[in-house]
Amino acid sequence: MSADVSGDAGGEGRLRVVVTGASGNVGTSVLEALAAHPRVGSVLGIARRTPRWSPARTEWARADLGQEGATADLTGLFEGADAVVHLAWLIQPTHAPLTTWRTNVLGTERVLRAMAAAGVPALVYSSSVGAYAPGPTAPGSGPVDESWPTHGWPQAAYTREKAYVERLLDTFERDHPGIRVVRMRPSFMFKEHSAMEQRRLFMGPLLPHRLVRPGVVPVVPDLPGLTFQALHTDDAADAFTRAVVGDAAGAFNLAAGPPVDAATLAGLLSARVVRVPRPAVRTALAVAWRLRAVPASPYLFDAFVRLPLMDTGRARRELDWTPRRTGPETLAEFLRGLREGRGMDTPTLTGRLPGGRLREAATNLAGRP
């Protein structure tokens, strides 16, 4: 692990905030939201690779939470912070769950130990709708609130690890009652400039992304469970910032309405909806995943089609938070970014990897992050 800190801390008398996983989809939006808030004096963004992009009042440190020696270095980076926003997370490689476990679970444990050692008074952690157990199946069941069980879906590494970290936080809150802990549980987050990163993470190098446009995609499959909530990443960042500067604690569902389904996707793409049996889609995905043609695993698909819809009343009441964009508007922006190959000048959000799709395919075959 190494640290490479640069920038202007500034802002005496105002909050100093540290953000892990700061160069990704959520992190870049959180940095911008924090830097624009009058109560925030300085922000330290932590990432495995230092980006060229940087908002105002922000400095960078390079660190890898998945390394065994990370706790001591993180403790030094957290010294003097008023809050830590923990976003660092690996979704890939799905073929190597031990790799994601080391960063997602053991890395979070290192963050918690370092926070306690440095005396940081507040943690805002990005959990996920994926931490929840499968949604209710009874007819007429509505969205779930924050009391719904956080058991995840045990076969998918992503949901299993999100659920495990919820248990880590239970223990951390018990052992450190003086530290304010906020657990954000957002739905799927999109923005225009995350499009290429998300294509690489979930769709893989074989998708001709520039052809994902109205009139070109002929059909959208309609299968049981294909209903989800989307949230613009900037709206999520607004909620994270409100949690940092306020005094709220506990869990908060974050999502925008209305839910997205096959008809919504078909409308955005001027396509027809075709009913498809879920087992057929699952089988095709499983074959493609085993051949390493796509990075998203069939186990993640199993979790996705069972996710609950979330009630966001608590965030609206206690954080005074309202998303500015609807779910369909957010998805339309993402699809536009996908067609145009949009990204940002950070190693994770770059529009094009050095070596292009050949390197991407080789990385998938090798099972590397």
C-alpha positions as CSV (number, residue, x, y, z in Angstrom):
1,M,0.0,0.0,0.0
2,S,1.2,3.5,-0.8
3,A,0.0,7.0,-0.2
4,D,0.3,9.9,-2.6
5,V,-1.4,13.0,-1.2
6,S,-1.7,16.2,-3.2
7,G,-4.0,19.3,-3.2
8,D,-5.1,22.1,-0.9
9,A,-6.8,21.1,2.3
10,G,-8.1,24.6,3.2
11,G,-11.3,25.4,5.0
12,E,-10.3,25.9,8.7
13,G,-13.3,25.5,11.0
14,R,-15.3,23.5,8.6
15,L,-15.7,19.7,8.2
16,R,-12.9,17.5,6.9
17,V,-14.3,14.5,5.1
18,V,-12.5,11.3,3.8
19,V,-14.0,9.3,1.0
20,T,-12.9,5.8,0.1
21,G,-13.5,4.5,-3.4
22,A,-13.6,8.1,-4.5
23,S,-12.8,7.7,-8.2
24,G,-15.8,5.6,-9.2
25,N,-19.4,6.2,-10.2
26,V,-20.6,7.2,-6.7
27,G,-17.3,8.6,-5.4
28,T,-16.9,11.2,-8.1
29,S,-20.4,12.5,-7.5
30,V,-19.9,12.5,-3.7
31,L,-16.7,14.5,-4.1
32,E,-18.4,17.1,-6.2
33,A,-21.4,17.4,-3.8
34,L,-19.1,17.6,-0.7
35,A,-16.8,20.2,-2.3
36,A,-19.9,22.4,-3.2
37,H,-21.3,22.3,0.3
38,P,-20.5,25.4,2.5
39,R,-20.0,23.3,5.7
40,V,-17.3,21.2,4.1
41,G,-13.8,22.7,4.3
42,S,-11.7,19.9,2.7
43,V,-12.1,16.4,1.2
44,L,-9.6,13.6,1.0
45,G,-10.4,11.1,-1.8
46,I,-8.8,7.6,-1.4
47,A,-8.5,5.4,-4.5
48,R,-6.2,2.6,-5.6
49,R,-5.0,4.8,-8.5
50,T,-4.8,8.5,-8.4
51,P,-6.9,10.2,-11.1
52,R,-6.1,13.4,-13.0
53,W,-9.6,14.7,-12.4
54,S,-10.2,16.5,-9.1
55,P,-12.9,18.9,-7.9
56,A,-12.3,22.0,-5.7
57,R,-11.0,21.6,-2.1
58,T,-10.1,18.0,-2.7
59,E,-6.8,16.1,-2.2
60,W,-6.0,12.5,-3.1
61,A,-4.4,9.6,-1.4
62,R,-3.6,6.3,-3.1
63,A,-4.4,3.1,-1.0
64,D,-5.6,-0.4,-1.6
65,L,-8.0,-1.6,1.1
66,G,-7.6,-5.2,0.1
67,Q,-4.0,-5.3,1.3
68,E,-3.3,-6.8,4.8
69,G,-1.3,-3.8,6.0
70,A,-3.9,-1.2,5.1
71,T,-5.2,-0.4,8.6
72,A,-2.1,1.5,9.9
73,D,-2.0,3.6,6.8
74,L,-5.7,4.3,6.8
75,T,-5.5,5.3,10.4
76,G,-3.0,8.0,9.4
77,L,-5.2,9.2,6.6
78,F,-8.2,9.4,8.8
79,E,-6.5,11.5,11.5
80,G,-8.4,14.8,12.0
81,A,-11.4,13.7,9.9
82,D,-14.9,14.6,10.9
83,A,-16.5,11.9,8.8
84,V,-15.5,8.9,6.6
85,V,-17.7,8.1,3.6
86,H,-16.9,4.5,2.7
87,L,-17.7,3.6,-0.9
88,A,-14.7,1.4,-1.9
89,W,-16.1,-1.9,-3.4
90,L,-15.1,-4.4,-6.0
91,I,-17.9,-6.0,-8.1
92,Q,-15.5,-7.9,-10.4
93,P,-14.1,-10.5,-10.8
94,T,-17.2,-12.6,-10.2
95,H,-15.1,-15.7,-11.0
96,A,-12.8,-14.9,-8.1
97,P,-15.0,-14.2,-5.0
98,L,-12.0,-14.4,-2.7
99,T,-10.6,-11.3,-4.4
100,T,-13.8,-9.3,-3.9
101,W,-14.1,-10.6,-0.3
102,R,-10.6,-9.3,0.6
103,T,-11.5,-5.8,-0.5
104,N,-15.2,-5.6,0.3
105,V,-15.4,-7.4,3.7
106,L,-11.8,-7.4,5.0
107,G,-11.2,-4.0,3.5
108,T,-14.3,-2.6,5.3
109,E,-13.2,-4.2,8.6
110,R,-9.9,-2.3,8.1
111,V,-11.7,0.9,7.5
112,L,-13.7,0.4,10.8
113,R,-10.6,-0.4,12.8
114,A,-8.8,2.6,11.4
115,M,-11.8,4.9,12.2
116,A,-11.9,3.7,15.8
117,A,-8.1,4.2,16.1
118,A,-8.2,7.7,14.6
119,G,-11.2,8.8,16.6
120,V,-13.4,9.7,13.6
121,P,-16.9,10.5,15.0
122,A,-19.0,9.6,11.9
123,L,-19.3,6.9,9.2
124,V,-21.5,7.1,6.1
125,Y,-21.4,3.7,4.4
126,S,-22.8,2.8,1.1
127,S,-24.7,-0.5,1.5
128,S,-27.2,-1.4,-1.2
129,V,-30.6,-2.7,-2.0
130,G,-28.6,-5.9,-2.7
131,A,-28.2,-6.3,1.1
132,Y,-31.9,-7.0,1.5
133,A,-33.4,-10.5,1.5
134,P,-35.7,-11.3,-1.4
135,G,-38.7,-9.1,-1.5
136,P,-42.2,-10.0,-0.4
137,T,-44.2,-12.3,-2.8
138,A,-47.7,-11.9,-1.4
139,P,-50.1,-10.3,-3.8
140,G,-50.4,-6.6,-3.1
141,S,-47.2,-6.4,-1.1
142,G,-45.7,-2.9,-1.2
143,P,-42.2,-1.5,-1.0
144,V,-40.1,-2.5,2.0
145,D,-38.7,-0.1,4.6
146,E,-35.4,-0.2,6.4
147,S,-36.6,-3.0,8.8
148,W,-36.7,-5.6,6.0
149,P,-34.1,-8.4,6.7
150,T,-30.6,-7.8,5.3
151,H,-29.7,-11.4,4.5
152,G,-28.9,-10.7,0.8
153,W,-28.9,-13.6,-1.7
154,P,-26.4,-16.2,-0.5
155,Q,-25.1,-17.4,-3.9
156,A,-24.1,-14.0,-5.3
157,A,-20.8,-12.7,-3.9
158,Y,-22.0,-9.0,-4.2
159,T,-25.2,-9.5,-2.1
160,R,-23.5,-12.0,0.3
161,E,-20.8,-9.5,1.0
162,K,-23.2,-6.5,1.4
163,A,-25.2,-8.6,3.9
164,Y,-22.0,-9.6,5.8
165,V,-20.9,-6.0,6.1
166,E,-24.3,-5.1,7.6
167,R,-23.4,-7.6,10.4
168,L,-19.9,-6.0,10.8
169,L,-21.6,-2.6,11.3
170,D,-24.0,-4.2,13.9
171,T,-20.9,-5.2,15.9
172,F,-19.1,-1.9,15.3
173,E,-22.1,0.1,16.5
174,R,-22.3,-2.0,19.7
175,D,-18.6,-1.7,20.4
176,H,-18.4,2.0,19.5
177,P,-21.6,3.7,20.6
178,G,-20.0,7.2,20.3
179,I,-19.5,6.9,16.6
180,R,-22.5,7.9,14.4
181,V,-23.1,5.3,11.7
182,V,-25.3,5.9,8.7
183,R,-26.1,3.0,6.3
184,M,-27.2,4.2,2.9
185,R,-29.1,1.5,0.9
186,P,-29.4,2.9,-2.6
187,S,-31.0,1.3,-5.6
188,F,-29.1,0.9,-8.9
189,M,-27.2,4.1,-9.5
190,F,-26.5,5.5,-13.0
191,K,-25.2,8.7,-14.6
192,E,-24.1,9.5,-18.1
193,H,-20.4,9.5,-17.3
194,S,-20.5,6.0,-15.6
195,A,-21.8,4.4,-18.8
196,M,-18.6,2.8,-20.0
197,E,-17.5,1.6,-16.6
198,Q,-20.9,-0.1,-16.1
199,R,-20.8,-1.7,-19.5
200,R,-17.4,-3.2,-18.6
201,L,-18.6,-4.4,-15.2
202,F,-21.9,-6.0,-16.2
203,M,-22.2,-6.4,-20.0
204,G,-18.6,-7.1,-21.1
205,P,-16.6,-6.4,-24.3
206,L,-19.0,-8.1,-26.7
207,L,-21.8,-5.5,-26.4
208,P,-21.9,-3.0,-29.3
209,H,-22.8,-0.1,-27.1
210,R,-23.2,2.4,-29.8
211,L,-26.1,0.4,-31.2
212,V,-28.1,0.6,-28.0
213,R,-30.4,3.2,-29.5
214,P,-34.1,3.6,-30.4
215,G,-35.0,1.8,-33.6
216,V,-31.9,-0.5,-33.5
217,V,-32.7,-2.7,-30.6
218,P,-35.8,-4.7,-31.8
219,V,-37.1,-6.3,-28.6
220,V,-36.8,-6.0,-24.8
221,P,-37.3,-9.3,-22.9
222,D,-40.1,-9.3,-20.3
223,L,-39.4,-11.8,-17.6
224,P,-40.7,-12.3,-14.0
225,G,-38.8,-10.1,-11.6
226,L,-37.7,-7.5,-14.2
227,T,-38.8,-4.5,-12.2
228,F,-36.2,-2.3,-10.4
229,Q,-35.6,1.2,-9.1
230,A,-33.0,3.5,-10.6
231,L,-31.4,6.5,-9.0
232,H,-29.2,9.2,-10.5
233,T,-25.8,9.0,-8.9
234,D,-25.8,12.8,-8.3
235,D,-29.1,12.4,-6.3
236,A,-27.5,9.7,-4.2
237,A,-24.5,12.0,-3.6
238,D,-26.9,14.7,-2.3
239,A,-28.2,12.2,0.3
240,F,-24.7,11.1,1.3
241,T,-23.7,14.8,1.8
242,R,-26.8,15.5,3.9
243,A,-25.9,12.6,6.1
244,V,-22.3,13.9,6.5
245,V,-23.3,17.4,7.5
246,G,-26.3,16.5,9.6
247,D,-26.8,14.3,12.6
248,A,-28.9,11.5,11.2
249,A,-28.0,7.9,12.1
250,G,-29.2,4.4,11.0
251,A,-30.3,3.0,7.7
252,F,-31.8,4.9,4.7
253,N,-33.3,3.6,1.5
254,L,-32.5,5.7,-1.5
255,A,-34.4,5.3,-4.8
256,A,-36.3,7.4,-7.3
257,G,-39.7,6.5,-8.8
258,P,-41.4,5.2,-10.7
259,P,-39.9,1.7,-10.9
260,V,-38.4,0.6,-14.2
261,D,-39.8,-2.5,-16.0
262,A,-39.6,-4.0,-19.4
263,A,-42.2,-1.6,-20.8
264,T,-40.2,1.3,-19.6
265,L,-37.0,0.0,-21.3
266,A,-39.0,-0.7,-24.5
267,G,-40.3,2.8,-24.5
268,L,-36.8,4.3,-24.2
269,L,-35.6,2.1,-27.0
270,S,-38.7,2.2,-29.3
271,A,-38.7,-1.6,-29.0
272,R,-41.3,-4.4,-28.6
273,V,-41.8,-6.3,-25.4
274,V,-41.5,-10.0,-25.7
275,R,-42.3,-12.4,-22.9
276,V,-39.4,-14.7,-22.1
277,P,-39.2,-17.5,-19.6
278,R,-36.8,-16.6,-16.8
279,P,-35.1,-20.1,-16.8
280,A,-34.2,-19.6,-20.5
281,V,-32.5,-16.2,-19.8
282,R,-30.7,-17.6,-16.7
283,T,-29.4,-20.6,-18.6
284,A,-28.1,-18.5,-21.5
285,L,-26.4,-16.1,-19.0
286,A,-24.8,-19.0,-17.1
287,V,-23.3,-20.5,-20.3
288,A,-21.9,-17.1,-21.3
289,W,-20.5,-16.4,-17.9
290,R,-18.8,-19.8,-17.7
291,L,-17.3,-19.1,-21.1
292,R,-16.2,-15.7,-19.7
293,A,-18.1,-13.9,-22.5
294,V,-19.9,-11.8,-20.0
295,P,-18.8,-10.6,-16.6
296,A,-22.2,-10.6,-14.8
297,S,-22.8,-14.0,-13.1
298,P,-26.0,-16.0,-13.1
299,Y,-26.0,-15.8,-9.3
300,L,-26.2,-12.0,-9.5
301,F,-29.1,-12.4,-12.0
302,D,-30.8,-14.7,-9.4
303,A,-30.5,-11.9,-6.8
304,F,-31.6,-9.2,-9.2
305,V,-34.9,-10.7,-10.1
306,R,-35.7,-11.2,-6.4
307,L,-34.8,-7.7,-5.1
308,P,-37.5,-5.8,-3.2
309,L,-38.7,-2.4,-4.2
310,M,-37.8,0.1,-1.4
311,D,-39.8,2.7,0.5
312,T,-37.8,6.0,0.7
313,G,-40.0,7.8,3.2
314,R,-37.4,7.9,6.0
315,A,-34.7,9.6,3.8
316,R,-37.3,12.1,2.7
317,R,-38.4,12.9,6.3
318,E,-35.1,12.8,8.2
319,L,-32.6,13.9,5.5
320,D,-35.1,16.3,3.8
321,W,-34.0,14.5,0.6
322,T,-35.9,14.3,-2.7
323,P,-34.3,13.0,-5.9
324,R,-34.4,15.5,-8.7
325,R,-34.7,13.0,-11.5
326,T,-37.1,10.1,-12.0
327,G,-35.9,6.5,-12.5
328,P,-36.8,6.5,-16.3
329,E,-35.1,9.9,-16.8
330,T,-31.9,8.5,-15.1
331,L,-32.0,5.4,-17.3
332,A,-32.4,7.5,-20.4
333,E,-29.3,9.6,-19.5
334,F,-27.4,6.4,-18.9
335,L,-28.4,4.9,-22.3
336,R,-27.3,8.2,-24.0
337,G,-23.9,7.9,-22.2
338,L,-23.7,4.3,-23.4
339,R,-24.3,5.2,-27.0
340,E,-21.8,8.1,-26.9
341,G,-19.1,6.1,-25.0
342,R,-19.1,8.5,-22.1
343,G,-16.7,8.4,-19.2
344,M,-14.5,10.6,-16.9
345,D,-10.8,11.2,-16.4
346,T,-10.4,8.6,-13.6
347,P,-9.0,5.1,-14.0
348,T,-12.3,3.4,-13.2
349,L,-14.6,5.7,-15.2
350,T,-12.4,6.2,-18.3
351,G,-14.3,5.9,-21.6
352,R,-11.8,3.6,-23.1
353,L,-9.2,1.4,-21.4
354,P,-5.6,1.3,-22.8
355,G,-5.6,-1.6,-25.1
356,G,-9.4,-1.3,-25.7
357,R,-11.7,-4.3,-25.7
358,L,-8.9,-6.8,-26.3
359,R,-7.4,-5.9,-23.0
360,E,-10.8,-5.9,-21.4
361,A,-11.5,-9.5,-22.7
362,A,-8.0,-10.6,-21.5
363,T,-8.7,-9.2,-18.1
364,N,-12.0,-11.1,-17.9
365,L,-10.4,-14.3,-19.0
366,A,-7.7,-13.9,-16.3
367,G,-10.2,-13.2,-13.6
368,R,-8.6,-9.9,-12.5
369,P,-10.4,-6.8,-11.2
